[in-house]
Amino acid sequence: MEIFRKKLTSVDFDRGLELPPRSNLEPLQHVQGTIELPTIVESAAGTRLPDPVTIHCSTIRGSLVFKRGWYDIARNVGLKSGDTVIFYQEVNGGAQFKLKFSLAMEIFTKQLTPIDFGKGLELPQYNSNLKPLQHIQGTIELSTIVESATGTRLPEPVTIHCSTIRGSLVFKTGWFGIARDFALKSGDTVTFYQEVNGGAQFKLKVRNVRSSKEEM
């Protein structure tokens, strides 16, 4: 039973991990003050900390927050902003709590321009981490999971063709289909990253300007 999943921000490491409001908090509704949750911690690839970690869950200003224990987990597994955690309860396994984490390696974030829809999405050379793609010679195919900022995911991964053109890396075949399916336009933002603990799979997250304003 999944309780919540959250993409981490710097606030989660400073003030504690605040559980998102759209969580399934039914298993934690009995929390008054602070309770201890013995939790098994493992990566998306199945690597597990040797012993369960006791997370202290408190009610702070009407929200549930993980503090002591959570900081130890973040430090021990090297979590940072952009990584994802999933907290859930295995009701058929003694009702034990589990925290699964996925380390994300952001490759680039780009605000789209008209050129990206005409000639292909050219990867920005500055403020990018192109190390995972440095081996590209000619054209390679990147099987990519595509989802919106709100978590809506295309049913199947998309194969993006990444080519070296005039010294720059460019997304062409596959990218144009993504742009069409999500109705992307100039001003929208895409983030391309690799979850190194999830089978090193590539992911592309899209954020529409219109959707972002509606969320606000």
N, C-alpha and C positions, 0 to 999 in steps of 0.2 A: 504494500500500500504506500504509494508515493505521498509524502507530506509536503515537500516543496523542492523546487530546483531554482537555482539562482546563479546568474553570472556576476562574479564578485567585482566590487569596486573598492577604492581605497578606504571608504568609510567602514567597510566590513572588518578591516584589520585594525582600525583605530578605536571604534566605539563598540565593537562586537558585531556579530552577524545577526542583523535583524531579519526575521522571517518575513518574506513577502506577503502582502495582504491577501493575495489570491491563492493562498496555500490551503491544503486540506488539513486543518488543525484539529480535527476530531480526536486523534489519538493523544493530543496535548491539552485538551480543554480543561483538564483537572488541575492545571498548573496554577498554584497560588503562591506568590513569593518566588522561591527558587526550588527547582527539583534537579536531581542528578539523573542523567540519561547515559548508561553504559552503552557505548557505540562502537561497532566494528567499522574500521576505516579502510577503504580499498580504492585503488585506482580503477579507471574504466577498463584497463587491461587485465584486472584481477589481482594485481600486486597488493598485498594486505599488510598493514602494520601488525607486528607480532602480537600485540595485546590490545584489547578494547580500551578506548579512551572515555573517561567520564566527562561528559559535557554538562556544564551547569546552565540550565535554561531558566531565565527570569522574566517576569512581567515588568516592563519598564514603559511608563507613559502609555499604557494600553496595548503595547506590542510585545511579542515574545522575542527575546534576544539570547543568542548563545554567547557566553563570555568565557569563563575559565574552562579550560579543556579545548575550546575552539582555537584559542591562540596557539596552543601547543601543536594542534593538528596543522594549522597554517604554516607554522615554522618548520615542523618535521618533514612535511612533504613538499615544501617550497612553493606554496600557493602565492599567487599574485593577482593583480587586477586583470580581468579578462578571462580568468579560469572559471570553471563551472563546478558547482557542487549539487548533488542530489541527495536529499535526506529522506529515508523511507523506513518502513517497518515491515519485516517479513512475518506476517501473521501465522504462517504455517511453520515457522522455525523458532518457536518459543517466544513470538512477539518481540524479537530482538530488533534494536534500531541499527541502521547502517547508514554510513555517509560515503557516497561514491564521488570521487573527484576526477576531473578531466583537465589536464594542463593544456592551455591554448597557446600556440605560438603565432602571434599576429604577423602576417607577411606585409600587408598594406591596407590602408584605408584611403579611399578616394571619393571626393565629391565629383559627380559626373558632369561632363560637358558635352556639347553636340558632337564633338569629334569622336567620343567614345562609342557613339551609336553608328557612326558612318564608316570609320576606318578600323574599328576594333578598340578594345579597352587597353590602352597603353599603361603598363604598370609604372607608378611613380618611382623615380630613381632616388629621390630624397625622402627622408623620414620613413623609409621602408626597410624591411628585413628580408632581402631576397635570397638569403643563404640557402633555404630549402629548394630553390629553383636554379641555383648556379650551374647545375650540371646540364642544363638544356643546350642541346646542339640541334639546330633545325627546328623541328616541331615535336612536342610530346603531348600525350593525352593525360589530363588530370581528372580523375573521377571525383566529382565534387557534390557534396550535400548542400542544397540551397534552401535557405529559410529566411523569413522576414524577421524584423526586429521583435515582433510579437510572438514569434515561435511557429508561425505557419510554414510548413515545410512542403516542398514539392515531393510527390509520392516516390519518385525514383531519383537516384543521383544523376547528375548531368555530366557528360564528358566534355570538358573544355579543352580546346586545342590551344596550346601556348607556344608561340613561335618567337624566334629572335629575328627582329626586323630592324635594320640599320642600327644595331647595337642595343636596341631596347626590347624588353619582353612585352608581347602583345597577346591578349585573349581574342580569338576570333570565333571559329566554329564552336557552337555550344553557348558562348556568351550572348550572341544575338537572340537566341531562343529564350534565355533567362530574362533578358531585358524586355522581351515581348510579353512573357508570361506574367511578370510582375509589374508591367506597365511603367517601367522605369523611364525617367526623363531627366533633363539637365537640372542639377541642384540636388538630386537624390544622392545617397551615400551608399557605398558598398565596402564591406570589410572582408578580406580574404585571409584565412588563417588555417593553421594545421593543429589538430588535437593530437599531441605527441603521445598521449597515453590511451588513445582510442583507436589504435591501429594505424597511427600516423595519417589519418584521413583528412582530406582537405574539405573546408567548409567556406561557403560564401554567404554572408549575412547582408541583406538589403534593407535599406531604410528609406521609405518614401517621405518626401517633405510633407505631403498632405497628411499621411498617417501620423507623422510626428506631431503635427499641430493638433490633430484630434486627440492624441494621448495627453497633451497639455491641458 
